[in-house]
Amino acid sequence: MIDAVHWMLSAGIIAAAVMALKGRDLLASVIYLSAMSLMLSLEFYLLQAPDVAIAEAAVGTGLSTAIYIAAIKKTERMEHEGT
């Protein structure tokens, strides 16, 4: 049972990472990166490393997401319809 959870979490982590890399919208990529970090912290917790899980959840999911979103808000969109 627990092996199935590990496999599903691993697949979710990989899928979120690929979506973050392939995304054309920066805000959506940051959200996918945050979801990947949240699943990674859950994986750490299941691997009986709660201190690492808490650090990953706080820094990876919370702080870095806030910093990325603040940086995106300070930039301008320079996208053109034809390209």
N, C-alpha and C positions, 0 to 999 in steps of 0.2 A: 504494500500500500504506500509506504513512504517513498519507495523508489519511483512510483508513478508520479508522486508530487514533485520529486526532484527533477524528473524528466520534463514535466509540464512547465515547471519554473524555468528550467534551462531553455526550453523552446521559446518561452515568453520573453526571456532576457535577450536571446538572439534575435527574435522577431522585432522587438522594440529597438534594438541597436541598428538593425538593418533599416527600419523605417526612419530612424533619426538620421541616418546617413543619406538615404535616398530622397528624403523630403525636400521640396523646393521652398517651403515656407519655413522661415527660421523659428517662428513661435511654435509651430507644430513639432518641429524637430526638438525643441527644448522640452516640450511636454512628453514626447516619446523618451527622451533621455531621462527625464524625471521618473517615468514609469519603469524604465529599465533599472534605475537605481533603487526604486522601491521594491521591485521583485528581487534584486540582488541582496537587499537587506533582509528580506524574508528568507532567502536561501541561507544567508549567514546564520540567522536565528535557528533554522532547522538543522544546521550543522553544529549546533550547540556552541556558538560563539556570540552570545548576546551583547557583549561589549562592542564588538566590531559591527554588529547589526545596528545598534543604537547610533554609533558614530556615522555609519553609512547613511542611515535614515536622516540624521540631522544635517550632515554636511552635503551628501550627495543629492538627497531629495529636496531639502529645504533651502540651504544657503546658496548652493551653486545655481539652483533654478532661479532664485530671486536675483542673483547677480546677472545671469544671462538675460533675464527678462528686462532688467533695468538697462542693460547695454543695448538691447534691441530697441527699446523705447527711445533711446537717445539718437538712433540712426534714422536716416530717411530711406524710403523705398525708392529705388531708382529703376524699377522694372518697366519694361516697354511691352506693349501688347504683342508685337510681331516677333520678338526674339525669345 
